[in-house]
């Protein structure tokens, strides 16, 4: 019985190890194919996203110009309101000084 265990178990372990190695090699090759497909998909998506860069640049320029126009309008309106209230405040202070 001892001889059977000494001979049979290592043979079984070697066969199982060889089968496991073959399975791992097949799985690794399939993973490489999947990674190649994913790489092509990512490249395709990257190309499609890059086609929108020009449109985004135009939208950015348009929003920047609208923002600058709006800023200048708000600055002008703020300056005008400050001048109006400054004149009223100046008149009010002058009236206080006379009393």
Biopython code that builds the backbone (N, CA, C, O; Angstrom):
import numpy as np
from Bio.PDB.StructureBuilder import StructureBuilder

atoms = [
    (1, "UNK", "N", (0.815, -1.183, 0.000)),
    (1, "UNK", "CA", (0.000, 0.000, 0.000)),
    (1, "UNK", "C", (0.865, 1.255, 0.000)),
    (1, "UNK", "O", (0.535, 2.244, -0.655)),
    (2, "UNK", "N", (1.950, 1.212, 0.723)),
    (2, "UNK", "CA", (2.840, 2.360, 0.811)),
    (2, "UNK", "C", (3.494, 2.671, -0.530)),
    (2, "UNK", "O", (3.682, 3.839, -0.870)),
    (3, "UNK", "N", (3.826, 1.691, -1.256)),
    (3, "UNK", "CA", (4.450, 1.879, -2.565)),
    (3, "UNK", "C", (3.436, 2.493, -3.524)),
    (3, "UNK", "O", (3.784, 3.347, -4.340)),
    (4, "UNK", "N", (2.205, 2.063, -3.426)),
    (4, "UNK", "CA", (1.145, 2.598, -4.275)),
    (4, "UNK", "C", (0.966, 4.096, -4.021)),
    (4, "UNK", "O", (0.835, 4.878, -4.963)),
    (5, "UNK", "N", (0.961, 4.493, -2.743)),
    (5, "UNK", "CA", (0.803, 5.907, -2.391)),
    (5, "UNK", "C", (2.033, 6.695, -2.813)),
    (5, "UNK", "O", (1.905, 7.823, -3.290)),
    (6, "UNK", "N", (3.206, 6.132, -2.649)),
    (6, "UNK", "CA", (4.444, 6.833, -3.024)),
    (6, "UNK", "C", (4.557, 7.026, -4.534)),
    (6, "UNK", "O", (5.200, 7.980, -4.973)),
    (7, "UNK", "N", (3.965, 6.167, -5.330)),
    (7, "UNK", "CA", (4.066, 6.259, -6.771)),
    (7, "UNK", "C", (2.836, 6.945, -7.371)),
    (7, "UNK", "O", (2.966, 7.800, -8.247)),
    (8, "UNK", "N", (1.662, 6.574, -6.904)),
    (8, "UNK", "CA", (0.427, 7.051, -7.517)),
    (8, "UNK", "C", (0.141, 8.530, -7.226)),
    (8, "UNK", "O", (-0.233, 9.262, -8.143)),
    (9, "UNK", "N", (0.302, 8.984, -5.994)),
    (9, "UNK", "CA", (-0.023, 10.372, -5.639)),
    (9, "UNK", "C", (0.839, 11.404, -6.373)),
    (9, "UNK", "O", (0.296, 12.395, -6.861)),
    (10, "UNK", "N", (2.155, 11.215, -6.470)),
    (10, "UNK", "CA", (2.919, 12.199, -7.261)),
    (10, "UNK", "C", (2.501, 12.229, -8.735)),
    (10, "UNK", "O", (2.496, 13.295, -9.349)),
    (11, "UNK", "N", (2.154, 11.082, -9.303)),
    (11, "UNK", "CA", (1.725, 11.041, -10.698)),
    (11, "UNK", "C", (0.414, 11.806, -10.847)),
    (11, "UNK", "O", (0.254, 12.576, -11.794)),
    (12, "UNK", "N", (-0.520, 11.605, -9.928)),
    (12, "UNK", "CA", (-1.795, 12.308, -9.975)),
    (12, "UNK", "C", (-1.572, 13.809, -9.805)),
    (12, "UNK", "O", (-2.180, 14.609, -10.516)),
    (13, "UNK", "N", (-0.712, 14.192, -8.877)),
    (13, "UNK", "CA", (-0.425, 15.615, -8.665)),
    (13, "UNK", "C", (0.232, 16.243, -9.893)),
    (13, "UNK", "O", (-0.089, 17.377, -10.246)),
    (14, "UNK", "N", (1.137, 15.530, -10.542)),
    (14, "UNK", "CA", (1.762, 16.062, -11.753)),
    (14, "UNK", "C", (0.743, 16.221, -12.878)),
    (14, "UNK", "O", (0.774, 17.215, -13.604)),
    (15, "UNK", "N", (-0.159, 15.250, -13.031)),
    (15, "UNK", "CA", (-1.179, 15.339, -14.076)),
    (15, "UNK", "C", (-2.104, 16.522, -13.808)),
    (15, "UNK", "O", (-2.430, 17.276, -14.725)),
    (16, "UNK", "N", (-2.530, 16.690, -12.553)),
    (16, "UNK", "CA", (-3.398, 17.818, -12.199)),
    (16, "UNK", "C", (-2.664, 19.145, -12.419)),
    (16, "UNK", "O", (-3.268, 20.112, -12.883)),
    (17, "UNK", "N", (-1.377, 19.201, -12.094)),
    (17, "UNK", "CA", (-0.600, 20.425, -12.298)),
    (17, "UNK", "C", (-0.467, 20.738, -13.782)),
    (17, "UNK", "O", (-0.540, 21.905, -14.166)),
    (18, "UNK", "N", (-0.274, 19.739, -14.618)),
    (18, "UNK", "CA", (-0.157, 19.956, -16.061)),
    (18, "UNK", "C", (-1.492, 20.446, -16.621)),
    (18, "UNK", "O", (-1.520, 21.366, -17.438)),
    (19, "UNK", "N", (-2.599, 19.837, -16.184)),
    (19, "UNK", "CA", (-3.920, 20.276, -16.639)),
    (19, "UNK", "C", (-4.179, 21.717, -16.205)),
    (19, "UNK", "O", (-4.678, 22.525, -16.988)),
    (20, "UNK", "N", (-3.842, 22.034, -14.966)),
    (20, "UNK", "CA", (-4.016, 23.401, -14.463)),
    (20, "UNK", "C", (-3.176, 24.392, -15.254)),
    (20, "UNK", "O", (-3.647, 25.488, -15.555)),
    (21, "UNK", "N", (-1.959, 24.037, -15.593)),
    (21, "UNK", "CA", (-1.086, 24.905, -16.382)),
    (21, "UNK", "C", (-1.677, 25.140, -17.770)),
    (21, "UNK", "O", (-1.646, 26.264, -18.271)),
    (22, "UNK", "N", (-2.215, 24.092, -18.396)),
    (22, "UNK", "CA", (-2.823, 24.241, -19.717)),
    (22, "UNK", "C", (-4.056, 25.136, -19.640)),
    (22, "UNK", "O", (-4.262, 25.983, -20.509)),
    (23, "UNK", "N", (-4.871, 24.956, -18.611)),
    (23, "UNK", "CA", (-6.063, 25.785, -18.438)),
    (23, "UNK", "C", (-5.667, 27.239, -18.229)),
    (23, "UNK", "O", (-6.287, 28.137, -18.801)),
    (24, "UNK", "N", (-4.650, 27.481, -17.424)),
    (24, "UNK", "CA", (-4.197, 28.857, -17.183)),
    (24, "UNK", "C", (-3.649, 29.503, -18.449)),
    (24, "UNK", "O", (-3.845, 30.699, -18.666)),
    (25, "UNK", "N", (-2.972, 28.736, -19.278)),
    (25, "UNK", "CA", (-2.462, 29.275, -20.537)),
    (25, "UNK", "C", (-3.624, 29.649, -21.456)),
    (25, "UNK", "O", (-3.588, 30.702, -22.093)),
    (26, "UNK", "N", (-4.649, 28.807, -21.535)),
    (26, "UNK", "CA", (-5.813, 29.099, -22.379)),
    (26, "UNK", "C", (-6.530, 30.342, -21.863)),
    (26, "UNK", "O", (-6.920, 31.204, -22.650)),
    (27, "UNK", "N", (-6.704, 30.438, -20.560)),
    (27, "UNK", "CA", (-7.364, 31.608, -19.974)),
    (27, "UNK", "C", (-6.552, 32.870, -20.254)),
    (27, "UNK", "O", (-7.125, 33.914, -20.565)),
    (28, "UNK", "N", (-5.229, 32.789, -20.148)),
    (28, "UNK", "CA", (-4.378, 33.948, -20.417)),
    (28, "UNK", "C", (-4.498, 34.387, -21.878)),
    (28, "UNK", "O", (-4.537, 35.585, -22.156)),
    (29, "UNK", "N", (-4.556, 33.442, -22.807)),
    (29, "UNK", "CA", (-4.701, 33.794, -24.215)),
    (29, "UNK", "C", (-6.055, 34.444, -24.485)),
    (29, "UNK", "O", (-6.141, 35.395, -25.263)),
    (30, "UNK", "N", (-7.100, 33.945, -23.858)),
    (30, "UNK", "CA", (-8.417, 34.569, -24.030)),
    (30, "UNK", "C", (-8.432, 35.977, -23.441)),
    (30, "UNK", "O", (-9.033, 36.886, -24.014)),
    (31, "UNK", "N", (-7.778, 36.155, -22.307)),
    (31, "UNK", "CA", (-7.697, 37.487, -21.703)),
    (31, "UNK", "C", (-6.943, 38.456, -22.604)),
    (31, "UNK", "O", (-7.303, 39.630, -22.691)),
    (32, "UNK", "N", (-5.902, 37.975, -23.273)),
    (32, "UNK", "CA", (-5.168, 38.828, -24.204)),
    (32, "UNK", "C", (-6.054, 39.250, -25.377)),
    (32, "UNK", "O", (-5.990, 40.395, -25.824)),
    (33, "UNK", "N", (-6.884, 38.322, -25.878)),
    (33, "UNK", "CA", (-7.804, 38.678, -26.960)),
    (33, "UNK", "C", (-8.821, 39.708, -26.480)),
    (33, "UNK", "O", (-9.130, 40.663, -27.193)),
    (34, "UNK", "N", (-9.337, 39.512, -25.278)),
    (34, "UNK", "CA", (-10.313, 40.460, -24.734)),
    (34, "UNK", "C", (-9.670, 41.826, -24.541)),
    (34, "UNK", "O", (-10.281, 42.845, -24.861)),
    (35, "UNK", "N", (-8.452, 41.861, -24.026)),
    (35, "UNK", "CA", (-7.763, 43.140, -23.840)),
    (35, "UNK", "C", (-7.493, 43.833, -25.168)),
    (35, "UNK", "O", (-7.536, 45.060, -25.245)),
    (36, "UNK", "N", (-7.216, 43.058, -26.214)),
    (36, "UNK", "CA", (-7.019, 43.651, -27.541)),
    (36, "UNK", "C", (-8.314, 44.288, -28.039)),
    (36, "UNK", "O", (-8.289, 45.380, -28.606)),
    (37, "UNK", "N", (-9.456, 43.606, -27.830)),
    (37, "UNK", "CA", (-10.745, 44.167, -28.232)),
    (37, "UNK", "C", (-11.060, 45.427, -27.434)),
    (37, "UNK", "O", (-11.557, 46.408, -27.988)),
    (38, "UNK", "N", (-10.774, 45.403, -26.140)),
    (38, "UNK", "CA", (-11.023, 46.581, -25.297)),
    (38, "UNK", "C", (-10.144, 47.740, -25.748)),
    (38, "UNK", "O", (-10.592, 48.886, -25.769)),
    (39, "UNK", "N", (-8.909, 47.454, -26.105)),
    (39, "UNK", "CA", (-8.006, 48.509, -26.576)),
    (39, "UNK", "C", (-8.526, 49.142, -27.863)),
    (39, "UNK", "O", (-8.486, 50.363, -28.018)),
    (40, "UNK", "N", (-9.017, 48.309, -28.789)),
    (40, "UNK", "CA", (-9.591, 48.858, -30.018)),
    (40, "UNK", "C", (-10.843, 49.675, -29.730)),
    (40, "UNK", "O", (-11.066, 50.709, -30.360)),
    (41, "UNK", "N", (-11.656, 49.224, -28.788)),
    (41, "UNK", "CA", (-12.867, 49.953, -28.423)),
    (41, "UNK", "C", (-12.534, 51.308, -27.813)),
    (41, "UNK", "O", (-13.171, 52.313, -28.129)),
    (42, "UNK", "N", (-11.529, 51.330, -26.933)),
    (42, "UNK", "CA", (-11.125, 52.592, -26.307)),
    (42, "UNK", "C", (-10.551, 53.549, -27.347)),
    (42, "UNK", "O", (-10.816, 54.750, -27.291)),
    (43, "UNK", "N", (-9.785, 53.044, -28.276)),
    (43, "UNK", "CA", (-9.258, 53.893, -29.352)),
    (43, "UNK", "C", (-10.395, 54.467, -30.203)),
    (43, "UNK", "O", (-10.357, 55.633, -30.595)),
    (44, "UNK", "N", (-11.393, 53.651, -30.482)),
    (44, "UNK", "CA", (-12.536, 54.098, -31.266)),
    (44, "UNK", "C", (-13.303, 55.194, -30.516)),
    (44, "UNK", "O", (-13.677, 56.207, -31.107)),
    (45, "UNK", "N", (-13.530, 54.992, -29.244)),
    (45, "UNK", "CA", (-14.237, 55.996, -28.440)),
    (45, "UNK", "C", (-13.414, 57.276, -28.363)),
    (45, "UNK", "O", (-13.967, 58.373, -28.442)),
    (46, "UNK", "N", (-12.117, 57.147, -28.213)),
    (46, "UNK", "CA", (-11.234, 58.323, -28.153)),
    (46, "UNK", "C", (-11.312, 59.113, -29.454)),
    (46, "UNK", "O", (-11.365, 60.342, -29.430)),
    (47, "UNK", "N", (-11.318, 58.423, -30.579)),
    (47, "UNK", "CA", (-11.442, 59.113, -31.867)),
    (47, "UNK", "C", (-12.780, 59.839, -31.983)),
    (47, "UNK", "O", (-12.838, 60.964, -32.480)),
    (48, "UNK", "N", (-13.845, 59.201, -31.528)),
    (48, "UNK", "CA", (-15.165, 59.831, -31.613)),
    (48, "UNK", "C", (-15.269, 61.035, -30.692)),
    (48, "UNK", "O", (-15.896, 62.034, -31.045)),
    (49, "UNK", "N", (-14.664, 60.951, -29.523)),
    (49, "UNK", "CA", (-14.692, 62.086, -28.594)),
    (49, "UNK", "C", (-13.871, 63.244, -29.150)),
    (49, "UNK", "O", (-14.253, 64.404, -28.995)),
    (50, "UNK", "N", (-12.767, 62.944, -29.785)),
    (50, "UNK", "CA", (-11.917, 63.997, -30.337)),
    (50, "UNK", "C", (-12.592, 64.748, -31.480)),
    (50, "UNK", "O", (-12.200, 65.872, -31.793)),
    (51, "UNK", "N", (-13.601, 64.144, -32.106)),
    (51, "UNK", "CA", (-14.310, 64.865, -33.165)),
    (51, "UNK", "C", (-15.120, 66.022, -32.599)),
    (51, "UNK", "O", (-15.447, 66.958, -33.329)),
    (52, "UNK", "N", (-15.447, 65.977, -31.324)),
    (52, "UNK", "CA", (-16.216, 67.055, -30.696)),
    (52, "UNK", "C", (-15.347, 68.204, -30.201)),
    (52, "UNK", "O", (-15.884, 69.216, -29.751)),
    (53, "UNK", "N", (-14.040, 68.085, -30.267)),
    (53, "UNK", "CA", (-13.158, 69.118, -29.727)),
    (53, "UNK", "C", (-13.383, 70.474, -30.391)),
    (53, "UNK", "O", (-13.378, 71.502, -29.714)),
    (54, "UNK", "N", (-13.581, 70.485, -31.708)),
    (54, "UNK", "CA", (-13.806, 71.754, -32.412)),
    (54, "UNK", "C", (-15.107, 72.412, -31.955)),
    (54, "UNK", "O", (-15.164, 73.623, -31.742)),
    (55, "UNK", "N", (-16.146, 71.597, -31.808)),
    (55, "UNK", "CA", (-17.433, 72.152, -31.364)),
    (55, "UNK", "C", (-17.310, 72.721, -29.952)),
    (55, "UNK", "O", (-17.858, 73.782, -29.655)),
    (56, "UNK", "N", (-16.593, 72.016, -29.092)),
    (56, "UNK", "CA", (-16.403, 72.511, -27.727)),
    (56, "UNK", "C", (-15.582, 73.794, -27.715)),
    (56, "UNK", "O", (-15.833, 74.682, -26.899)),
    (57, "UNK", "N", (-14.607, 73.902, -28.608)),
    (57, "UNK", "CA", (-13.795, 75.117, -28.672)),
    (57, "UNK", "C", (-14.648, 76.305, -29.119)),
    (57, "UNK", "O", (-14.507, 77.405, -28.585)),
    (58, "UNK", "N", (-15.526, 76.090, -30.091)),
    (58, "UNK", "CA", (-16.410, 77.161, -30.549)),
    (58, "UNK", "C", (-17.352, 77.580, -29.425)),
    (58, "UNK", "O", (-17.563, 78.770, -29.195)),
    (59, "UNK", "N", (-17.913, 76.600, -28.730)),
    (59, "UNK", "CA", (-18.820, 76.920, -27.620)),
    (59, "UNK", "C", (-18.084, 77.671, -26.510)),
    (59, "UNK", "O", (-18.651, 78.568, -25.887)),
    (60, "UNK", "N", (-16.834, 77.311, -26.263)),
    (60, "UNK", "CA", (-16.053, 77.989, -25.222)),
    (60, "UNK", "C", (-15.789, 79.446, -25.615)),
    (60, "UNK", "O", (-15.924, 80.358, -24.799)),
    (61, "UNK", "N", (-15.412, 79.645, -26.880)),
    (61, "UNK", "CA", (-15.179, 81.020, -27.339)),
    (61, "UNK", "C", (-16.462, 81.851, -27.261)),
    (61, "UNK", "O", (-16.430, 83.011, -26.848)),
    (62, "UNK", "N", (-17.574, 81.264, -27.653)),
    (62, "UNK", "CA", (-18.849, 81.986, -27.606)),
    (62, "UNK", "C", (-19.223, 82.331, -26.174)),
    (62, "UNK", "O", (-19.656, 83.449, -25.895)),
    (63, "UNK", "N", (-19.058, 81.380, -25.266)),
    (63, "UNK", "CA", (-19.409, 81.661, -23.869)),
    (63, "UNK", "C", (-18.458, 82.686, -23.264)),
    (63, "UNK", "O", (-18.879, 83.506, -22.448)),
    (64, "UNK", "N", (-17.185, 82.654, -23.648)),
    (64, "UNK", "CA", (-16.238, 83.666, -23.150)),
    (64, "UNK", "C", (-16.609, 85.057, -23.651)),
    (64, "UNK", "O", (-16.538, 86.026, -22.896)),
    (65, "UNK", "N", (-17.002, 85.161, -24.913)),
    (65, "UNK", "CA", (-17.365, 86.481, -25.436)),
    (65, "UNK", "C", (-18.654, 86.984, -24.804)),
    (65, "UNK", "O", (-18.764, 88.167, -24.482)),
    (66, "UNK", "N", (-19.626, 86.107, -24.622)),
    (66, "UNK", "CA", (-20.862, 86.514, -23.949)),
    (66, "UNK", "C", (-20.566, 86.934, -22.517)),
    (66, "UNK", "O", (-21.135, 87.906, -22.020)),
    (67, "UNK", "N", (-19.691, 86.213, -21.864)),
    (67, "UNK", "CA", (-19.332, 86.553, -20.488)),
    (67, "UNK", "C", (-18.642, 87.910, -20.410)),
    (67, "UNK", "O", (-18.921, 88.697, -19.506)),
    (68, "UNK", "N", (-17.749, 88.189, -21.345)),
    (68, "UNK", "CA", (-17.061, 89.484, -21.314)),
    (68, "UNK", "C", (-18.029, 90.628, -21.609)),
    (68, "UNK", "O", (-17.932, 91.697, -21.006)),
    (69, "UNK", "N", (-18.966, 90.406, -22.540)),
    (69, "UNK", "CA", (-19.971, 91.440, -22.831)),
    (69, "UNK", "C", (-20.844, 91.675, -21.606)),
    (69, "UNK", "O", (-21.124, 92.818, -21.246)),
    (70, "UNK", "N", (-21.268, 90.603, -20.974)),
    (70, "UNK", "CA", (-22.097, 90.726, -19.780)),
    (70, "UNK", "C", (-21.336, 91.413, -18.657)),
    (70, "UNK", "O", (-21.900, 92.245, -17.946)),
    (71, "UNK", "N", (-20.071, 91.080, -18.490)),
    (71, "UNK", "CA", (-19.260, 91.723, -17.452)),
    (71, "UNK", "C", (-19.138, 93.221, -17.697)),
    (71, "UNK", "O", (-19.257, 94.015, -16.764)),
    (72, "UNK", "N", (-18.902, 93.611, -18.944)),
    (72, "UNK", "CA", (-18.776, 95.040, -19.237)),
    (72, "UNK", "C", (-20.103, 95.765, -19.017)),
    (72, "UNK", "O", (-20.118, 96.895, -18.530)),
    (73, "UNK", "N", (-21.215, 95.124, -19.372)),
    (73, "UNK", "CA", (-22.526, 95.728, -19.141)),
    (73, "UNK", "C", (-22.794, 95.897, -17.644)),
    (73, "UNK", "O", (-23.271, 96.946, -17.213)),
    (74, "UNK", "N", (-22.492, 94.877, -16.864)),
    (74, "UNK", "CA", (-22.704, 94.957, -15.411)),
    (74, "UNK", "C", (-21.791, 96.016, -14.802)),
    (74, "UNK", "O", (-22.211, 96.755, -13.911)),
    (75, "UNK", "N", (-20.555, 96.096, -15.269)),
    (75, "UNK", "CA", (-19.632, 97.108, -14.748)),
    (75, "UNK", "C", (-20.144, 98.516, -15.074)),
    (75, "UNK", "O", (-20.106, 99.405, -14.223)),
    (76, "UNK", "N", (-20.620, 98.712, -16.302)),
    (76, "UNK", "CA", (-21.135, 100.025, -16.694)),
    (76, "UNK", "C", (-22.380, 100.386, -15.877)),
    (76, "UNK", "O", (-22.511, 101.515, -15.404)),
    (77, "UNK", "N", (-23.278, 99.437, -15.718)),
    (77, "UNK", "CA", (-24.487, 99.695, -14.937)),
    (77, "UNK", "C", (-24.134, 99.976, -13.485)),
    (77, "UNK", "O", (-24.728, 100.856, -12.863)),
    (78, "UNK", "N", (-23.197, 99.257, -12.951)),
    (78, "UNK", "CA", (-22.773, 99.469, -11.567)),
    (78, "UNK", "C", (-22.138, 100.845, -11.399)),
    (78, "UNK", "O", (-22.387, 101.530, -10.407)),
    (79, "UNK", "N", (-21.322, 101.248, -12.363)),
    (79, "UNK", "CA", (-20.693, 102.564, -12.291)),
    (79, "UNK", "C", (-21.739, 103.667, -12.386)),
    (79, "UNK", "O", (-21.659, 104.664, -11.670)),
    (80, "UNK", "N", (-22.713, 103.491, -13.264)),
    (80, "UNK", "CA", (-23.778, 104.478, -13.410)),
    (80, "UNK", "C", (-24.597, 104.601, -12.124)),
    (80, "UNK", "O", (-24.900, 105.709, -11.681)),
    (81, "UNK", "N", (-24.946, 103.481, -11.539)),
    (81, "UNK", "CA", (-25.715, 103.505, -10.289)),
    (81, "UNK", "C", (-24.896, 104.122, -9.169)),
    (81, "UNK", "O", (-25.428, 104.870, -8.349)),
    (82, "UNK", "N", (-23.603, 103.816, -9.126)),
    (82, "UNK", "CA", (-22.741, 104.413, -8.100)),
    (82, "UNK", "C", (-22.658, 105.922, -8.256)),
    (82, "UNK", "O", (-22.665, 106.653, -7.265)),
    (83, "UNK", "N", (-22.579, 106.393, -9.499)),
    (83, "UNK", "CA", (-22.542, 107.838, -9.729)),
    (83, "UNK", "C", (-23.841, 108.505, -9.289)),
    (83, "UNK", "O", (-23.820, 109.559, -8.654)),
    (84, "UNK", "N", (-24.972, 107.884, -9.629)),
    (84, "UNK", "CA", (-26.265, 108.455, -9.247)),
    (84, "UNK", "C", (-26.413, 108.532, -7.731)),
    (84, "UNK", "O", (-26.801, 109.569, -7.192)),
    (85, "UNK", "N", (-26.104, 107.440, -7.052)),
    (85, "UNK", "CA", (-26.231, 107.453, -5.607)),
    (85, "UNK", "C", (-25.156, 108.313, -4.963)),
    (85, "UNK", "O", (-25.361, 108.846, -3.872)),
    (86, "UNK", "N", (-24.020, 108.455, -5.620)),
    (86, "UNK", "CA", (-22.970, 109.341, -5.103)),
    (86, "UNK", "C", (-23.408, 110.792, -5.156)),
    (86, "UNK", "O", (-23.114, 111.563, -4.242)),
    (87, "UNK", "N", (-24.115, 111.178, -6.225)),
    (87, "UNK", "CA", (-24.611, 112.552, -6.331)),
    (87, "UNK", "C", (-25.677, 112.823, -5.277)),
    (87, "UNK", "O", (-25.688, 113.881, -4.647)),
    (88, "UNK", "N", (-26.577, 111.851, -5.092)),
    (88, "UNK", "CA", (-27.609, 112.039, -4.081)),
    (88, "UNK", "C", (-27.005, 112.112, -2.688)),
    (88, "UNK", "O", (-27.440, 112.921, -1.868)),
    (89, "UNK", "N", (-26.031, 111.298, -2.414)),
    (89, "UNK", "CA", (-25.388, 111.310, -1.104)),
    (89, "UNK", "C", (-24.640, 112.622, -0.904)),
    (89, "UNK", "O", (-24.642, 113.191, 0.188)),
    (90, "UNK", "N", (-23.999, 113.095, -1.974)),
    (90, "UNK", "CA", (-23.287, 114.369, -1.880)),
    (90, "UNK", "C", (-24.240, 115.508, -1.589)),
    (90, "UNK", "O", (-23.928, 116.364, -0.761)),
    (91, "UNK", "N", (-25.393, 115.550, -2.239)),
    (91, "UNK", "CA", (-26.395, 116.596, -1.978)),
    (91, "UNK", "C", (-26.924, 116.499, -0.556)),
    (91, "UNK", "O", (-27.132, 117.521, 0.096)),
    (92, "UNK", "N", (-27.138, 115.315, -0.081)),
    (92, "UNK", "CA", (-27.662, 115.131, 1.269)),
    (92, "UNK", "C", (-26.644, 115.601, 2.300)),
    (92, "UNK", "O", (-27.021, 116.215, 3.298)),
    (93, "UNK", "N", (-25.366, 115.325, 2.078)),
    (93, "UNK", "CA", (-24.337, 115.758, 3.024)),
    (93, "UNK", "C", (-24.191, 117.280, 3.005)),
    (93, "UNK", "O", (-23.957, 117.902, 4.042)),
    (94, "UNK", "N", (-24.327, 117.862, 1.837)),
    (94, "UNK", "CA", (-24.217, 119.316, 1.766)),
    (94, "UNK", "C", (-25.337, 119.973, 2.535)),
    (94, "UNK", "O", (-25.111, 120.993, 3.187)),
    (95, "UNK", "N", (-26.557, 119.417, 2.483)),
    (95, "UNK", "CA", (-27.675, 119.964, 3.211)),
    (95, "UNK", "C", (-27.456, 119.823, 4.719)),
    (95, "UNK", "O", (-27.849, 120.710, 5.477)),
    (96, "UNK", "N", (-26.859, 118.764, 5.152)),
    (96, "UNK", "CA", (-26.562, 118.590, 6.581)),
    (96, "UNK", "C", (-25.548, 119.605, 7.043)),
    (96, "UNK", "O", (-25.659, 120.127, 8.153)),
    (97, "UNK", "N", (-24.576, 119.895, 6.228)),
    (97, "UNK", "CA", (-23.543, 120.865, 6.606)),
    (97, "UNK", "C", (-24.123, 122.253, 6.811)),
    (97, "UNK", "O", (-23.650, 122.990, 7.676)),
    (98, "UNK", "N", (-25.123, 122.627, 6.047)),
    (98, "UNK", "CA", (-25.704, 123.965, 6.177)),
    (98, "UNK", "C", (-26.477, 124.119, 7.477)),
    (98, "UNK", "O", (-26.564, 125.234, 7.991)),
    (99, "UNK", "N", (-27.024, 123.090, 8.014)),
    (99, "UNK", "CA", (-27.834, 123.214, 9.225)),
    (99, "UNK", "C", (-26.968, 123.412, 10.386)),
    (99, "UNK", "O", (-27.459, 123.539, 11.508)),
]
sb = StructureBuilder()
sb.init_structure("model")
sb.init_model(0)
sb.init_chain("A")
sb.init_seg("    ")
for serial, (resi, resn, name, xyz) in enumerate(atoms, 1):
    if name == "N":
        sb.init_residue(resn, " ", resi, " ")
    sb.init_atom(name, np.array(xyz, "f"), 0.0, 1.0, " ", f" {name:<3s}", serial, name[0])
structure = sb.get_structure()
